């Protein structure tokens, strides 16, 4: 698909018909991050992305944000088995026991 006039040049991985991916590319891709919570968000999301597409994770991002208490590492570090079970039953995120445990340990 040819770019629209005045559109930002985009990397080849961007699906030009997906507004979530376009917004991510245009506002976040290659933008330096200087906030610990934002860094932690990307650590969690990148961990869950393993074996999946980034677009899959972007589409579930708001669900992850809600499930992981706004990506607050101090809160996530305190997750217990009850919270892990809650996350494992949350259909809005990627439900993988090892990835959930890694998110807690990374906090």
C-alpha positions in Angstrom: 0.0 0.0 0.0 1.6 3.3 -1.0 1.9 5.9 1.8 -0.7 8.6 2.0 0.4 12.2 1.5 2.0 13.7 4.6 2.2 10.3 6.3 5.2 9.5 8.3 7.6 7.1 6.7 7.1 3.8 8.4 9.1 0.6 8.8 8.3 -2.4 6.7 7.0 -4.3 9.7 4.0 -1.9 10.2 0.7 -3.3 8.9 -0.6 -0.1 7.3 -4.2 -0.9 8.0 -3.8 -1.4 11.7 -4.4 1.7 13.8 -2.9 0.3 17.0 0.3 -0.7 15.3 0.5 2.6 13.4 0.0 4.6 16.6 2.7 2.6 18.3 5.1 3.1 15.4 4.4 6.8 15.1 4.5 7.8 18.8 6.6 5.2 20.6 8.9 3.2 18.3 12.5 4.4 18.8 11.5 7.1 21.2 13.8 7.1 24.3 12.1 6.1 27.5 13.2 7.7 30.8 10.6 6.5 33.2 11.0 3.4 35.4 7.3 2.4 35.1 7.4 2.7 31.3 10.6 0.6 31.2 8.9 -2.0 33.3 5.9 -2.0 31.1 8.1 -2.8 28.1 9.9 -5.6 30.1 6.6 -7.2 30.9 5.1 -6.8 27.4 8.3 -8.0 25.7 8.4 -11.1 27.9 4.9 -11.9 27.1 5.5 -11.3 23.4 8.1 -14.2 23.1 6.7 -16.6 20.5 3.9 -14.2 19.5 3.6 -11.1 17.4 4.1 -7.7 18.8 0.7 -6.7 17.3 -0.9 -9.4 19.4 0.6 -7.8 22.5 -0.3 -4.3 21.5 -3.9 -5.3 21.0 -3.9 -6.7 24.6 -1.9 -3.8 26.1 -4.7 -2.1 28.0 -5.7 -5.5 29.4 -2.1 -6.0 30.6 -2.1 -2.5 32.1 -5.2 -3.3 34.1 -4.1 -6.8 35.1 -0.6 -5.7 36.2 -1.7 -2.7 38.2 -0.5 0.0 35.8 2.9 -1.8 35.5 3.8 -0.6 39.0 6.9 -2.7 39.8 6.4 -2.2 43.6 2.9 -3.7 43.4 3.8 -6.5 40.9 6.8 -7.6 43.1 4.3 -8.4 45.8 2.1 -10.6 43.8 1.3 -13.9 45.5 -0.2 -17.2 44.3 -3.7 -15.9 44.5 -2.8 -13.0 42.1 -1.0 -15.4 39.8 -4.1 -17.6 39.6 -6.2 -14.5 38.8 -3.8 -13.6 36.0 -3.9 -17.2 34.7 -7.6 -16.9 34.4 -7.6 -13.5 32.8 -8.7 -14.0 29.1 -7.6 -10.4 28.3 -3.9 -11.2 28.6 -1.6 -14.0 27.5 -2.1 -16.7 30.1 1.2 -18.4 30.5 2.4 -19.5 34.0 6.1 -19.0 33.3 5.6 -15.6 31.8 3.5 -14.4 34.7 6.1 -15.7 37.1 8.9 -13.9 35.2 7.0 -10.6 35.3 6.8 -10.9 39.1 10.4 -11.8 39.4 11.5 -9.0 37.1 9.6 -6.5 39.3 
